[in-house]
Amino acid sequence: MEQSKIEQSPFNEQELQHFKKLLLEKRQEAREQADKIKSSISDSNESDDADYSSLTHHQGDVGTEMEDQEMNYQLLERTKKFIGEIDDALERIENGTYGICQSTGKPISKERLEAVPHTRHSIEAKKQGLDKK
């Protein structure tokens, strides 16, 4: 028996408030992580300025520092993207479309949303590769 597509969230107001709280907590954690990464990048840049005035630099140390810096920038970008996904999920709660798979138009299971509250796709869509479109 195939479920038909839905246009309104399958969750009641209490459930939506639960997911909203979960998303807000995750966004706060992500923002704190982003702040720590930015601080680490800033600290690294300041120490690099001081270090590069010194004549004694080993190429391996410079390479490792650059690699660490690149990893921090990538982690910061990933964290910013995650915050954007959370914001999008919060918007779906507000506009009444939270919990609807954007690939199939069918409800996303509550269990999946508990595990990944910012998801746009049901597990079925993910298994079928529909979440890549």
N, C-alpha and C positions, 0 to 999 in steps of 0.2 A: 504494500500500500504506500503510494508516494504522497509525501506532504506537499501541499500547494504553497506557493509563494505568499508571504505575508508582507504587510506594509507598516504595521505598528509593532512595537516591541512586545514580545511574548511575556514580559515580566510586569508584575504589579508595582505600584509605587514604592512599597516597602523594599522589594527586591532591588529596584533601581537605586534607591538610596543606599543600600548595602554596597552595590557595585561602585557608586559614586564615591563613597567613603574609601573603599579599597583603592580606587584610582587616585584619589587625592593624596592618600598616604604614599603610594608608589611615586607619584610626581614629586612630593616633598623629598623623598629619599633620593630620587634621581637628581633633583636640583642641588641637594647637598653634595652628592657625588661630583656633579659638574663643577661646583665651587671649589672642591678639593683639587680636582684636576687642574682647573685654571690657576689655583694657587701654586700647585706643583710646577706648572709651566712657567709661571712668573718667577718663582724662586730659582728655577733652573736657568732662566734667561739672565737673571741678575748674577748668579754665580758664574755663568759662562763669561759675562762681560769682565768680571774680576779675574777669572782664570786665564783668559786669552791675553791679558796684559803680561802674564808670566811667560818666560821663555821656555820653560820646561814642560813640554806637552808630549805625551806618548800618543801616537796615532791610534792605537787600540782604544785608549781612553776616550779620545775625541769621537771615534766611531760609535762606541757604546753609548756615550752621552747623546749623540744624534739619533741613534736608534730608540733610546728611551723617550726622547722628545717626540719623535714621530709616533710612537705608540700612544703617548699621552694625547696628541692631537687627534689620532684616530678614535681613541676612547671617548674624547670629548664630543666628537662629531656623532658617534654612535649614541651617546647619552642624550644629546640634543634631539636626535631623531626619535628616540624612545619617548622623550617628553612630548614631542609633537604628536606621536601616536596616542599617548594618554590624553592629550588635549582633544584630539579628534574623537576619542571614545566618550569623553565628557560631553562633547557637542552632540554626539548621537543620543546620549541620555536625554539631553535637553530637547532635542527635536523629535524624540519618540521612536527612533530607529535602532536603538541599542539592542544587541542580541539577534540581529538579523544578518545572516551571511550575505556579504556583498557580492559573492560569486553565484550563489544559488537562489537567494531570496528566501531561504528557509531558516527556521530558528537555529541558533547556535546553542548547544547544550549548556546548561547551567554549570556543569562540572568543568567544561572547557573554559568558560568565562571565569570561574573561580581560579583556575590555574593561570590563565592568560587573559586578564580582564580587558586589555586593550585590543584584543584580536578583532579582526573584521571578517574572519572566515571560520566556517565550521570545520570540524576535523575531517568530514567527508570531502569537502572542497580541497582541503590541504592534501589529502591522500590522492586525489585525482589530479593534483597539480593546478587546480583552478585558481589558487591564490597567487599565482605568478602573473596573471593577466592584468 
